[in-house]
Amino acid sequence: MATKFKIRKDDQVEVIAGKDKGKRGSVVKIDREKGRVIVSGINIVHKAMKRRSQQDQGGIAEIEAPLNISNVAIVCKKCGATRIGYKIDGDKKVRVCRKCGEAL
């Protein structure tokens, strides 16, 4: 069963563990089954690509590999990397920064 995460697509996140620690990027894709995220420009790996057609270029390509979702933290505009809380605003549930309380 897929798990619910507080991080969503197009969120600005910062890597808090691993070889790219401290780098920031936006979330491109979330794999809820495996608990992993793909962040633009982060965790670049080399992959050998086979030539598929006459025009297609084969060789070694650089792609963004998935990171574990626990290794990224959402970025607040005021505070930087932070955790997410929720607040009920009227009849809407809004994600807020745990440090300063600003809506994300």
Secondary structure, 3 states (H helix, E strand, C coil): CCCCCCCCCCCEEEECCCCCCCCEEEEEEEECCCCEEEECCCCEEEEEECCCCCCCCCEEEEEECCEEHHHEEEEECCCEEECEEEEEECCEEEEEECCCCCEC
